[in-house]
Amino acid sequence: MPVLQTTVTRETFWTIGPVGEAAFYYLAAVAILVFGYGVYARITEYASAPADPFDRLDDLPGRIAHATRLLLSNEAQFDRDTYAGVMHTFIVWGFLTLLIGTTILAVDMDIWTKLLGQPSFFVGDFYLSYSLVMDALGLLFVVGVGMALWRRYGVRDPRLWGKHTDLEDDAFVLTLFALGVGGYVVEALRILGTGFPDFETVSFVGYALALAGRAAGISPAMAEAAYAAVWWSHALLALGFVALLPYAKPVHMLTSMANIVTRDEKAGKRLPGVPADLPPDEIGTGSVDDFTWRERLDQDACTTCGRCSSVCPANEVGRNLDPRNVILDLKAYREGRAAGDREEVPIVADGGESVIDAESMHACLSCMACMDACPVDIEHVKQFTGMNRRLTESGEMDPHVQDAMMNAFQQGNVFGDPARKRPEWTEDLDFEVPDAREEAVDLLWYVGDYPSYDERNRRVARSLARIFEAAGVSYGILYEDEQHDGNDVRRVGEEGLYEMLVEDNAAAFSDAEFEEIVCTDPHSYNTFTHEYPEMSEEFDYPVSHYTEVVERLVREGRLDVPAALDRTVTYHDPCHLGRMNDVYEAPRELVRATGATLAEMPRNRADSFCCGGGGGGVWTEVEEEMKPSEERLREAVADTDGDVEQFVVACPMCTTMFEDGRKTGGFEDDLEILDLTELLVEAMDAADDGAAANADGQPGTPAD
């Protein structure tokens, strides 16, 4: 007959016996050794891989603290998906609690009592507190895994299913659920078999299951008889999970934390250069041997959650790009080559048997939405650029992009017009734009290719010039000495041309005397801020986007923007200004200053949807049912609260893409595309018109 337990503790190896206990310790040691070897093998692979060009281990304590905060807060999982955030929080907190609790028990049994000969601390109040916390947090774990099962198999969230989904995914999540539930079943059988000790009510989940078991007709003797079999089933499943962890998909439980610790906070904003002594046929990613250790870690850290693919604009409009599949295809090929199961093929090529198709890389817009959505800091854009560089060196570049690159090489601009035509936009102004080559200025205005050569965007340049004049600021431009900034040149893989442009622009800037660079184009702003300083030691200047400078002028009272507009507008966050450089509020403050009502699109700020122009997209022509720009305009018209009359942008490339999408998507009667500078000038002109009308004795009304 079972003996009623009265001591406030529990017998860990109850009914298992000394032989069973010895067998468990032996199997646990084997599991730990197998686990350790798997971790060692992965670390060895990373250590033998090419070095990463960026320092990934500087300020290691700070990096670990940051990664730990992200792990415990799960803030990345909450982004765009509250359900996933709650689910993952329950799983992580529960898993960590169970892991810590198991460690505490091992310390008491194997070190404190056996090794040091001290009386067990696993009794009394400590045991009661321990049991309560373990039951409570263990329940969170089970609920969290249950939520994962429901999302995967109940609602069958399409984001969780793809070409890399297989039985291993099923085994992973079902094993976690079995471990969580199995622990409570073991606990319930022990409580029932030991006669329901009063103090075990703190183990409220196990106690409730024990009561349910008794109600179902399970006697204490039956519970005691079944306990060993259930205990061993649970123990073997747990040990097997631990042993296989480094060899299967659950390895991301280890690698994802390492990935966050070694993250580059400027990833995507800046790209690595190419060693000067590298032969042309070795530039970019052409084989497994080219993957740096961090790129391999990226691939191993992928949780297959599909967040990257769900926010990719190219993927949403049906282009041949699924960021998750690219990362996992590279991983599968790498592992297949290591195992001898895959024949060697090119990493990326135009058609054929390559791992990644060139079309997929041509489709990437370098908008960084995939990276922003990734909860484990995978650096997709860096890997994609490596493949684009290989395509470029192989001559496999989109013909339209190739034309733009040739124009930039020969004329210093992607339009192919002579440099002398760059300042022609100034001729329609009724004032002279200062020449920064001839006089010292506070603001060196880098105008950019599109505001200089594209007729639609020349209106933007003239509007900003009028704003600077109205504010009375000291500014100037480089006239024909300015060349293309190179941001997107670099992202399509033309590293050599990019380096040439950096050298030429840096030399032009060094010949001028100024305090700050102000950019019309967020693409210029990004590369000047994050990349030029690493390419040229002389390039060490403050850089701002025009929205930041103009907002500062308004705030300081140097520019008067009257609230003269009575209309509803929406504002589109350019990827290179918002998501990449966190400039969100300055443009919004300027919109509000005009008196216009700002209606936010559902996808705004860091969640903004790309116009389709980045990464060379502005130079390509793609036959498709819907362009990214058309989808964004549809969102403004159909999904935004309020009757939006004007679609406000702060990027010349965005202006170009949205003007095109407005025509091809049939939105010409729904929206007007305006750069923020044009909106500001409208407000200033409306106020001037009203003042003039009042001076003539006529009632003044703000212009629409």
C-alpha positions as CSV (number, residue, x, y, z in Angstrom):
1,M,0.0,0.0,0.0
2,P,1.3,3.5,-0.7
3,V,2.6,5.4,2.3
4,L,1.2,8.9,3.0
5,Q,4.0,11.4,2.6
6,T,4.2,14.0,5.4
7,T,7.7,15.7,4.9
8,V,7.3,18.9,2.9
9,T,9.3,17.9,-0.1
10,R,9.2,15.2,-2.8
11,E,11.2,12.2,-3.7
12,T,12.6,12.9,-7.1
13,F,13.3,9.3,-8.0
14,W,10.1,7.9,-6.3
15,T,9.5,4.3,-7.4
16,I,12.5,4.5,-9.8
17,G,15.0,2.8,-7.6
18,P,18.8,3.0,-7.5
19,V,19.3,1.1,-10.7
20,G,16.9,3.4,-12.5
21,E,18.5,6.4,-11.0
22,A,22.0,5.2,-12.1
23,A,20.6,4.6,-15.6
24,F,19.1,8.1,-15.7
25,Y,22.4,9.7,-14.8
26,Y,24.1,7.7,-17.5
27,L,21.6,8.7,-20.1
28,A,21.7,12.3,-19.0
29,A,25.5,12.3,-19.3
30,V,25.2,10.8,-22.8
31,A,22.6,13.4,-23.8
32,I,24.8,16.3,-22.5
33,L,27.8,14.9,-24.4
34,V,25.9,14.6,-27.6
35,F,24.5,18.1,-27.1
36,G,28.0,19.4,-26.3
37,Y,29.5,17.8,-29.4
38,G,26.8,19.3,-31.6
39,V,27.4,22.8,-30.2
40,Y,31.1,22.3,-30.6
41,A,30.7,21.2,-34.2
42,R,28.7,24.3,-35.1
43,I,31.1,26.6,-33.3
44,T,34.0,24.9,-35.2
45,E,32.2,25.5,-38.5
46,Y,31.7,29.2,-37.7
47,A,35.3,29.6,-36.6
48,S,36.6,28.1,-39.8
49,A,34.4,30.3,-42.0
50,P,35.6,33.7,-43.5
51,A,35.7,36.5,-41.0
52,D,32.9,39.0,-41.0
53,P,33.9,42.5,-42.1
54,F,32.3,44.2,-39.1
55,D,33.2,43.9,-35.4
56,R,30.5,41.7,-33.9
57,L,31.9,41.3,-30.4
58,D,32.8,44.9,-29.3
59,D,31.1,45.9,-26.0
60,L,30.2,42.2,-25.4
61,P,28.6,42.9,-21.9
62,G,26.3,45.5,-23.5
63,R,25.5,43.2,-26.4
64,I,24.5,40.4,-24.0
65,A,22.4,42.8,-21.9
66,H,20.6,44.0,-25.0
67,A,19.9,40.5,-26.2
68,T,18.7,39.4,-22.8
69,R,16.3,42.3,-22.6
70,L,14.9,41.4,-26.0
71,L,14.6,37.7,-25.0
72,L,12.7,38.5,-21.8
73,S,10.6,41.3,-23.2
74,N,9.8,39.6,-26.5
75,E,9.2,43.1,-28.0
76,A,10.3,41.9,-31.4
77,Q,7.6,39.3,-31.4
78,F,4.9,41.8,-30.4
79,D,5.7,44.0,-33.4
80,R,2.8,43.6,-35.9
81,D,1.5,40.5,-34.2
82,T,0.2,40.7,-30.6
83,Y,-0.9,37.0,-30.6
84,A,2.6,35.9,-31.5
85,G,4.0,38.2,-28.9
86,V,1.8,36.7,-26.1
87,M,2.4,33.2,-27.3
88,H,6.2,33.5,-27.5
89,T,6.3,35.3,-24.1
90,F,4.5,32.4,-22.4
91,I,6.7,29.9,-24.1
92,V,10.0,31.7,-23.3
93,W,9.2,32.6,-19.7
94,G,7.8,29.1,-19.1
95,F,10.7,27.3,-20.7
96,L,13.3,29.4,-18.9
97,T,11.5,28.8,-15.5
98,L,11.4,25.0,-16.1
99,L,15.1,25.1,-17.1
100,I,16.1,27.1,-14.1
101,G,14.0,24.9,-11.8
102,T,15.6,21.7,-13.2
103,T,19.0,23.3,-12.7
104,I,18.2,24.2,-9.0
105,L,17.0,20.6,-8.4
106,A,20.2,19.2,-9.9
107,V,22.4,21.5,-7.8
108,D,20.6,20.4,-4.6
109,M,20.8,16.7,-5.4
110,D,24.1,16.4,-7.1
111,I,26.3,19.2,-5.7
112,W,24.8,20.4,-2.4
113,T,23.9,17.1,-0.8
114,K,26.0,14.4,-2.6
115,L,29.2,16.3,-3.3
116,L,29.2,18.7,-0.4
117,G,27.4,16.5,2.1
118,Q,25.0,19.3,3.2
119,P,21.3,18.7,4.1
120,S,18.9,19.3,1.3
121,F,17.5,22.8,0.9
122,F,14.7,21.3,-1.2
123,V,12.3,21.2,1.7
124,G,9.8,23.4,3.6
125,D,9.1,26.9,2.5
126,F,11.7,26.7,-0.3
127,Y,10.0,23.6,-1.7
128,L,6.6,25.2,-1.5
129,S,7.7,28.4,-3.2
130,Y,9.6,26.4,-5.9
131,S,6.5,24.2,-6.6
132,L,4.2,27.1,-6.9
133,V,6.4,29.0,-9.3
134,M,7.1,25.9,-11.4
135,D,3.5,25.0,-11.7
136,A,2.4,28.6,-12.6
137,L,5.1,29.3,-15.2
138,G,5.0,25.7,-16.5
139,L,1.3,26.3,-17.2
140,L,2.2,29.5,-19.2
141,F,4.5,27.3,-21.2
142,V,1.8,24.8,-22.0
143,V,-0.7,27.5,-22.9
144,G,1.9,29.2,-25.1
145,V,2.7,26.0,-27.0
146,G,-1.0,25.3,-27.2
147,M,-1.4,28.7,-28.9
148,A,1.3,27.8,-31.3
149,L,-0.5,24.5,-32.1
150,W,-3.7,26.3,-32.7
151,R,-2.2,28.9,-35.0
152,R,-0.3,26.1,-36.9
153,Y,-3.1,23.5,-37.1
154,G,-6.3,25.2,-36.1
155,V,-6.3,28.4,-38.2
156,R,-3.4,27.2,-40.4
157,D,-1.8,30.6,-40.6
158,P,-0.3,30.6,-44.1
159,R,2.8,32.4,-42.9
160,L,3.8,29.2,-41.1
161,W,3.6,27.0,-44.1
162,G,6.1,26.9,-47.0
163,K,8.5,24.9,-49.0
164,H,10.7,24.4,-46.0
165,T,7.9,23.2,-43.7
166,D,8.2,19.5,-42.9
167,L,7.7,16.8,-40.3
168,E,10.5,18.3,-38.2
169,D,8.4,21.3,-37.5
170,D,5.6,19.1,-36.4
171,A,7.9,17.1,-34.2
172,F,9.4,20.2,-32.6
173,V,6.1,21.8,-31.5
174,L,4.5,18.6,-30.5
175,T,7.5,17.5,-28.4
176,L,7.4,20.8,-26.5
177,F,3.7,20.3,-25.8
178,A,4.3,16.7,-24.7
179,L,7.1,17.8,-22.4
180,G,4.9,20.5,-20.8
181,V,1.9,18.3,-20.3
182,G,4.0,15.2,-19.5
183,G,5.6,17.0,-16.5
184,Y,2.1,17.7,-15.0
185,V,1.0,14.1,-15.6
186,V,4.1,12.8,-13.8
187,E,3.4,15.3,-10.9
188,A,-0.3,14.3,-10.8
189,L,0.5,10.6,-10.5
190,R,3.0,11.2,-7.7
191,I,0.5,13.4,-5.8
192,L,-2.2,10.8,-6.2
193,G,0.1,7.9,-5.4
194,T,1.4,9.5,-2.2
195,G,-2.1,10.1,-0.8
196,F,-2.6,13.8,-1.7
197,P,-0.3,15.5,0.8
198,D,-1.9,18.7,2.0
199,F,1.2,20.8,1.2
200,E,1.0,19.7,-2.5
201,T,-1.9,22.0,-3.1
202,V,0.7,24.6,-4.1
203,S,1.3,22.5,-7.1
204,F,-2.1,23.5,-8.2
205,V,-2.0,22.1,-11.8
206,G,-0.7,18.7,-10.8
207,Y,-3.1,18.6,-7.8
208,A,-6.0,19.4,-10.1
209,L,-5.0,16.6,-12.5
210,A,-4.6,14.2,-9.6
211,L,-8.1,15.0,-8.4
212,A,-9.4,14.5,-12.0
213,G,-7.5,11.2,-12.1
214,R,-9.1,10.0,-8.8
215,A,-12.5,11.0,-10.1
216,A,-11.8,9.0,-13.2
217,G,-11.2,5.9,-11.1
218,I,-7.4,5.9,-10.8
219,S,-6.5,4.5,-7.4
220,P,-3.2,5.4,-5.5
221,A,-1.9,1.9,-6.2
222,M,-2.6,2.3,-9.9
223,A,-0.9,5.6,-9.9
224,E,2.2,4.2,-8.1
225,A,2.3,1.3,-10.6
226,A,2.1,3.5,-13.6
227,Y,4.4,6.2,-12.3
228,A,7.8,4.7,-13.4
229,A,6.6,4.1,-17.0
230,V,5.3,7.6,-17.3
231,W,8.3,9.1,-15.6
232,W,10.7,7.3,-17.9
233,S,8.7,8.3,-21.0
234,H,8.9,12.0,-19.9
235,A,12.6,11.7,-19.0
236,L,13.6,10.0,-22.3
237,L,11.7,12.5,-24.3
238,A,13.4,15.4,-22.5
239,L,16.9,13.9,-22.8
240,G,16.4,13.1,-26.4
241,F,15.2,16.7,-27.1
242,V,18.4,18.0,-25.4
243,A,20.7,15.7,-27.3
244,L,19.2,16.4,-30.7
245,L,18.8,20.2,-30.2
246,P,22.0,21.3,-32.0
247,Y,21.4,19.0,-35.0
248,A,17.8,19.9,-35.9
249,K,15.6,23.0,-36.5
250,P,15.2,23.7,-32.8
251,V,18.9,24.8,-32.9
252,H,17.5,28.3,-33.4
253,M,16.8,28.2,-29.7
254,L,20.6,28.6,-29.3
255,T,21.6,30.4,-32.5
256,S,19.0,33.1,-32.4
257,M,20.3,34.4,-29.1
258,A,23.8,34.3,-30.5
259,N,22.6,36.1,-33.6
260,I,21.1,38.9,-31.6
261,V,24.2,39.3,-29.5
262,T,26.4,39.6,-32.6
263,R,24.0,41.9,-34.5
264,D,25.3,44.9,-36.5
265,E,23.1,47.9,-35.4
266,K,23.8,49.5,-38.8
267,A,23.0,46.3,-40.8
268,G,21.5,47.2,-44.1
269,K,22.1,50.9,-43.6
270,R,25.7,50.2,-44.4
271,L,27.2,47.4,-46.5
272,P,30.6,45.8,-46.3
273,G,33.2,46.8,-48.8
274,V,35.1,44.6,-51.1
275,P,38.8,43.9,-50.4
276,A,41.0,45.8,-52.8
277,D,43.1,42.7,-53.7
278,L,40.1,40.4,-54.4
279,P,40.0,39.2,-58.0
280,P,36.8,40.2,-59.9
281,D,35.7,36.6,-60.3
282,E,35.7,36.2,-56.5
283,I,33.7,39.3,-55.7
284,G,30.4,38.5,-54.0
285,T,28.9,35.2,-52.9
286,G,29.6,32.4,-55.4
287,S,30.0,29.3,-53.2
288,V,29.5,28.0,-49.7
289,D,33.0,28.9,-48.9
290,D,32.1,32.6,-49.3
291,F,29.6,32.6,-46.5
292,T,31.1,34.4,-43.5
293,W,30.6,33.0,-40.0
294,R,27.8,35.5,-39.3
295,E,26.0,34.7,-42.5
296,R,26.0,31.0,-41.5
297,L,24.8,32.0,-38.1
298,D,22.0,34.0,-39.8
299,Q,20.9,30.9,-41.7
300,D,20.9,28.7,-38.6
301,A,19.0,31.3,-36.5
302,C,16.0,31.4,-38.9
303,T,12.9,30.3,-37.0
304,T,10.9,29.8,-40.2
305,C,8.3,32.2,-38.7
306,G,7.7,33.9,-42.1
307,R,7.6,37.4,-40.7
308,C,10.1,38.6,-43.3
309,S,8.1,37.2,-46.2
310,S,4.9,38.6,-44.9
311,V,6.1,42.2,-45.0
312,C,8.3,42.0,-48.2
313,P,6.7,44.3,-50.8
314,A,8.2,42.3,-53.7
315,N,6.7,39.1,-52.3
316,E,3.3,40.8,-51.7
317,V,2.9,41.9,-55.3
318,G,3.9,38.4,-56.6
319,R,7.5,38.9,-57.6
320,N,9.9,36.0,-57.4
321,L,11.3,36.8,-53.9
322,D,10.5,35.1,-50.6
323,P,13.2,36.3,-48.1
324,R,12.6,33.3,-45.8
325,N,13.0,30.8,-48.6
326,V,16.2,32.5,-49.8
327,I,17.8,32.2,-46.3
328,L,16.6,28.7,-45.8
329,D,17.6,27.6,-49.4
330,L,21.1,28.8,-48.7
331,K,21.1,26.9,-45.4
332,A,19.8,23.7,-46.9
333,Y,22.4,23.9,-49.7
334,R,25.2,24.6,-47.2
335,E,24.2,21.6,-45.0
336,G,23.7,19.4,-48.1
337,R,27.2,20.2,-49.3
338,A,28.6,19.5,-45.9
339,A,26.8,16.1,-45.7
340,G,27.8,15.2,-49.3
341,D,24.1,15.1,-50.4
342,R,24.2,18.0,-52.8
343,E,26.1,18.6,-56.0
344,E,28.0,21.9,-56.3
345,V,26.1,24.5,-58.2
346,P,26.3,28.3,-58.4
347,I,24.9,30.1,-55.4
348,V,23.1,32.6,-57.7
349,A,22.6,32.7,-61.5
350,D,20.2,33.6,-64.2
351,G,18.3,30.4,-64.6
352,G,19.7,26.9,-64.5
353,E,20.4,24.9,-61.4
354,S,21.6,27.7,-59.1
355,V,20.5,27.8,-55.4
356,I,19.0,31.2,-55.9
357,D,17.6,32.6,-59.1
358,A,18.9,35.9,-60.3
359,E,15.3,37.1,-60.7
360,S,14.9,36.9,-57.0
361,M,17.8,39.1,-56.3
362,H,16.7,41.6,-59.0
363,A,13.3,41.8,-57.2
364,C,14.8,42.9,-53.9
365,L,14.1,46.6,-53.2
366,S,16.6,46.9,-50.3
367,C,13.8,48.4,-48.2
368,M,14.9,46.4,-45.1
369,A,11.3,45.5,-44.2
370,C,12.4,41.9,-43.8
371,M,15.2,42.8,-41.4
372,D,12.9,45.1,-39.4
373,A,10.3,42.3,-39.0
374,C,12.8,39.6,-38.2
375,P,12.7,38.8,-34.4
376,V,16.3,37.3,-34.4
377,D,18.1,40.0,-36.4
378,I,18.9,38.1,-39.6
379,E,20.6,40.4,-42.0
380,H,18.9,39.5,-45.3
381,V,20.1,42.6,-47.3
382,K,23.7,42.0,-46.6
383,Q,23.5,38.4,-48.0
384,F,21.3,39.6,-50.9
385,T,23.9,42.2,-51.8
386,G,26.7,39.6,-51.8
387,M,24.7,37.7,-54.4
388,N,24.0,40.8,-56.4
389,R,27.7,41.5,-56.5
390,R,28.3,38.1,-58.0
391,L,25.6,38.7,-60.6
392,T,27.2,42.0,-61.5
393,E,30.6,40.5,-61.9
394,S,29.1,37.8,-64.1
395,G,27.4,40.3,-66.3
396,E,23.9,39.2,-65.2
397,M,22.3,42.5,-64.4
398,D,18.9,43.8,-65.5
399,P,19.4,45.7,-68.8
400,H,17.7,48.9,-67.5
401,V,19.8,48.9,-64.3
402,Q,22.9,48.3,-66.5
403,D,22.0,51.4,-68.5
404,A,21.7,53.4,-65.4
405,M,25.0,52.2,-64.1
406,M,26.7,53.1,-67.4
407,N,25.2,56.5,-67.3
408,A,26.5,57.1,-63.7
409,F,29.9,55.9,-64.8
410,Q,30.1,58.1,-67.8
411,Q,28.2,61.2,-66.8
412,G,28.0,61.0,-63.0
413,N,24.2,60.7,-63.1
414,V,21.8,57.8,-63.9
415,F,20.0,59.9,-66.6
416,G,23.0,60.1,-68.8
417,D,22.7,63.9,-69.3
418,P,25.8,66.1,-69.3
419,A,27.0,67.4,-65.9
420,R,26.5,71.0,-67.2
421,K,22.7,70.4,-67.2
422,R,22.6,69.4,-63.5
423,P,21.9,73.0,-62.3
424,E,19.4,73.8,-65.1
425,W,16.5,73.5,-62.6
426,T,17.6,76.8,-61.0
427,E,16.9,78.8,-64.1
428,D,13.2,79.1,-63.4
429,L,13.7,80.7,-60.0
430,D,13.6,84.4,-59.5
431,F,16.7,84.4,-57.4
432,E,20.2,82.9,-57.7
433,V,21.0,79.7,-55.8
434,P,24.4,80.2,-54.1
435,D,27.4,78.3,-55.4
436,A,29.0,76.5,-52.5
437,R,32.2,76.1,-54.5
438,E,32.7,79.9,-54.4
439,E,31.5,81.0,-51.0
440,A,31.3,79.5,-47.5
441,V,27.8,78.4,-46.5
442,D,26.1,76.9,-43.4
443,L,24.2,74.3,-45.4
444,L,25.7,72.4,-48.3
445,W,22.6,71.2,-50.2
446,Y,23.2,67.9,-52.0
447,V,20.3,68.1,-54.5
448,G,20.6,64.6,-56.1
449,D,20.0,63.2,-59.5
450,Y,16.2,63.2,-59.6
451,P,15.6,66.7,-58.4
452,S,18.3,67.9,-60.8
453,Y,17.3,66.0,-64.0
454,D,13.8,64.7,-63.7
455,E,11.3,67.3,-64.7
456,R,8.7,66.3,-62.1
457,N,11.2,66.3,-59.3
458,R,12.7,69.6,-60.4
459,R,9.6,71.2,-58.9
460,V,10.7,69.7,-55.6
461,A,14.1,71.2,-55.9
462,R,12.7,74.6,-56.7
463,S,10.2,74.4,-53.7
464,L,13.0,73.6,-51.3
465,A,15.1,76.4,-52.7
466,R,12.2,78.8,-52.1
467,I,11.9,77.5,-48.5
468,F,15.6,78.1,-47.8
469,E,15.3,81.6,-49.3
470,A,12.2,82.4,-47.2
471,A,14.0,81.3,-44.1
472,G,17.1,83.4,-44.9
473,V,19.5,80.5,-44.3
474,S,23.0,80.3,-45.6
475,Y,23.0,77.6,-48.2
476,G,24.6,76.5,-51.5
477,I,24.9,73.7,-54.0
478,L,27.9,72.2,-55.9
479,Y,26.3,72.7,-59.3
480,E,27.9,70.4,-61.9
481,D,30.5,69.1,-59.5
482,E,27.8,67.0,-57.7
483,Q,27.5,63.4,-58.8
484,H,25.2,60.5,-58.0
485,D,25.4,59.5,-54.3
486,G,25.8,55.8,-55.1
487,N,23.4,54.4,-52.4
488,D,21.5,52.2,-54.8
489,V,24.4,51.7,-57.1
490,R,26.0,49.8,-54.2
491,R,22.8,47.9,-53.5
492,V,22.5,46.5,-57.0
493,G,26.1,45.1,-56.7
494,E,28.2,47.7,-58.5
495,E,30.8,48.2,-55.7
496,G,33.5,49.5,-58.0
497,L,31.3,52.2,-59.4
498,Y,30.1,53.1,-55.9
499,E,33.7,53.5,-54.7
500,M,34.4,55.8,-57.6
501,L,31.4,58.0,-56.8
502,V,32.4,58.2,-53.1
503,E,35.8,59.4,-54.1
504,D,34.5,62.0,-56.5
505,N,31.8,63.3,-54.2
506,A,34.1,63.3,-51.2
507,A,36.6,65.4,-53.2
508,A,33.9,67.9,-54.2
509,F,32.7,68.3,-50.6
510,S,36.3,68.7,-49.3
511,D,36.7,71.7,-51.7
512,A,33.7,73.5,-50.2
513,E,33.4,75.3,-46.8
514,F,30.2,74.5,-44.9
515,E,28.8,73.3,-41.6
516,E,26.3,70.7,-42.5
517,I,25.1,68.6,-45.5
518,V,21.4,68.6,-46.2
519,C,20.0,66.0,-48.6
520,T,16.8,66.1,-50.7
521,D,16.9,62.3,-51.1
522,P,16.8,59.9,-48.1
523,H,18.9,57.5,-50.2
524,S,21.7,60.1,-50.2
525,Y,21.1,60.9,-46.6
526,N,21.5,57.2,-45.7
527,T,24.8,56.5,-47.6
528,F,26.4,59.8,-46.5
529,T,25.5,59.1,-42.9
530,H,26.5,55.5,-42.6
531,E,28.7,54.5,-45.5
532,Y,30.8,57.4,-46.8
533,P,32.6,57.9,-43.5
534,E,33.9,54.3,-43.7
535,M,35.0,54.7,-47.3
536,S,36.7,58.1,-47.0
537,E,38.5,59.3,-43.9
538,E,38.0,62.9,-45.0
539,F,34.2,62.5,-45.0
540,D,33.3,63.6,-41.5
541,Y,30.4,65.9,-41.7
542,P,27.0,66.3,-40.0
543,V,24.3,65.1,-42.4
544,S,20.5,65.8,-42.3
545,H,17.5,65.2,-44.4
546,Y,15.7,68.4,-45.5
547,T,12.7,67.5,-43.4
548,E,14.9,67.7,-40.3
549,V,16.4,71.0,-41.3
550,V,13.1,72.6,-42.3
551,E,11.4,71.4,-39.1
552,R,14.2,72.9,-37.2
553,L,13.8,76.2,-39.0
554,V,10.1,76.3,-38.2
555,R,10.7,75.4,-34.5
556,E,13.3,78.1,-34.1
557,G,11.0,80.7,-35.7
558,R,13.2,81.3,-38.7
559,L,10.6,80.0,-41.1
560,D,6.9,80.9,-41.0
561,V,4.6,78.2,-42.3
562,P,1.0,79.4,-41.9
563,A,-1.7,76.9,-41.2
564,A,-3.5,77.9,-44.4
565,L,-4.5,74.5,-45.8
566,D,-7.9,72.9,-45.1
567,R,-7.6,69.4,-46.5
568,T,-6.9,65.8,-45.5
569,V,-3.5,64.3,-46.5
570,T,-1.6,61.2,-45.7
571,Y,2.2,60.9,-45.4
572,H,4.3,58.0,-46.7
573,D,7.4,57.1,-44.7
574,P,10.3,56.5,-47.2
575,C,12.2,53.4,-46.2
576,H,15.6,55.1,-46.2
577,L,14.3,58.0,-44.1
578,G,12.0,56.2,-41.6
579,R,12.8,52.5,-41.1
580,M,16.5,52.9,-41.8
581,N,17.1,56.2,-40.0
582,D,14.2,56.7,-37.6
583,V,13.1,60.1,-39.0
584,Y,9.4,60.0,-38.4
585,E,8.2,63.1,-36.5
586,A,9.9,65.9,-38.3
587,P,7.9,65.4,-41.6
588,R,4.7,64.9,-39.6
589,E,5.2,68.2,-37.7
590,L,5.7,70.0,-41.0
591,V,2.5,68.5,-42.4
592,R,0.6,69.7,-39.3
593,A,2.1,73.1,-39.5
594,T,0.4,73.7,-42.9
595,G,-3.0,73.2,-41.2
596,A,-3.7,70.0,-43.2
597,T,-5.3,67.1,-41.4
598,L,-2.9,64.1,-41.3
599,A,-4.5,60.7,-41.8
600,E,-2.1,57.8,-41.1
601,M,-2.1,54.8,-43.4
602,P,-2.4,51.5,-41.5
603,R,1.2,50.7,-42.4
604,N,3.2,53.7,-41.2
605,R,6.5,54.6,-39.6
606,A,8.7,51.4,-39.3
607,D,5.9,49.4,-40.9
608,S,5.7,51.5,-44.0
609,F,5.3,49.8,-47.3
610,C,8.0,50.4,-49.9
611,C,7.2,52.4,-53.0
612,G,9.2,49.9,-55.1
613,G,12.0,52.2,-56.1
614,G,14.8,51.1,-53.8
615,G,17.6,48.7,-54.7
616,G,17.5,49.6,-58.4
617,G,13.7,49.2,-58.6
618,V,13.3,52.7,-59.9
619,W,15.3,51.7,-63.0
620,T,13.6,48.4,-63.8
621,E,10.4,47.6,-65.7
622,V,8.5,44.6,-64.4
623,E,5.4,43.2,-66.0
624,E,3.0,42.5,-63.1
625,E,-0.6,42.7,-62.1
626,M,0.1,45.2,-59.3
627,K,3.2,47.4,-58.6
628,P,4.3,48.1,-55.0
629,S,3.4,51.8,-55.6
630,E,-0.1,50.8,-56.7
631,E,-0.7,48.7,-53.6
632,R,0.5,51.6,-51.4
633,L,-1.8,54.1,-53.1
634,R,-4.7,51.6,-52.8
635,E,-4.0,51.5,-49.0
636,A,-4.1,55.3,-48.9
637,V,-7.5,55.4,-50.7
638,A,-9.2,52.3,-49.4
639,D,-7.7,51.5,-45.9
640,T,-7.1,55.0,-44.5
641,D,-9.6,56.8,-42.3
642,G,-10.7,60.1,-43.9
643,D,-11.1,61.3,-47.5
644,V,-7.5,61.6,-48.4
645,E,-6.9,64.2,-51.1
646,Q,-3.1,64.3,-51.3
647,F,-0.4,61.7,-50.9
648,V,2.6,63.4,-49.3
649,V,6.1,62.1,-49.8
650,A,9.6,63.2,-48.8
651,C,11.7,61.3,-51.3
652,P,12.3,62.0,-55.0
653,M,12.3,58.3,-55.9
654,C,9.0,57.9,-54.1
655,T,7.6,60.8,-56.1
656,T,8.7,59.1,-59.3
657,M,7.3,55.7,-58.3
658,F,4.0,57.0,-57.0
659,E,3.4,59.3,-60.0
660,D,3.8,56.2,-62.1
661,G,1.6,54.1,-59.9
662,R,-1.1,56.8,-59.8
663,K,-1.4,56.5,-63.6
664,T,-1.0,52.7,-64.1
665,G,-3.2,51.9,-61.0
666,G,-6.0,54.3,-62.0
667,F,-5.7,56.6,-59.0
668,E,-5.5,59.9,-61.0
669,D,-9.0,61.0,-59.9
670,D,-8.4,59.9,-56.3
671,L,-5.1,61.4,-55.2
672,E,-2.5,64.1,-55.9
673,I,1.1,63.2,-55.3
674,L,3.0,66.0,-53.5
675,D,6.4,66.3,-52.0
676,L,6.4,67.8,-48.6
677,T,8.3,70.8,-49.9
678,E,5.5,71.5,-52.3
679,L,2.9,71.2,-49.6
680,L,4.8,73.7,-47.5
681,V,5.1,76.1,-50.4
682,E,1.4,75.8,-51.1
683,A,0.7,76.8,-47.5
684,M,3.0,79.8,-47.8
685,D,1.5,80.8,-51.1
686,A,-2.0,80.4,-49.8
687,A,-1.3,82.7,-46.9
688,D,0.4,85.3,-49.3
689,D,-2.6,85.2,-51.6
690,G,-4.9,85.7,-48.7
691,A,-2.9,88.6,-47.4
692,A,-2.8,90.2,-50.8
693,A,-6.6,89.8,-51.2
694,N,-7.1,91.4,-47.8
695,A,-4.9,94.3,-48.8
696,D,-7.1,94.8,-51.9
697,G,-10.2,94.9,-49.7
698,Q,-11.3,91.4,-50.7
699,P,-12.0,88.5,-48.3
700,G,-9.0,86.1,-48.2
701,T,-9.6,82.4,-48.2
702,P,-6.9,79.7,-48.1
703,A,-6.3,78.1,-51.4
704,D,-6.9,74.3,-51.8
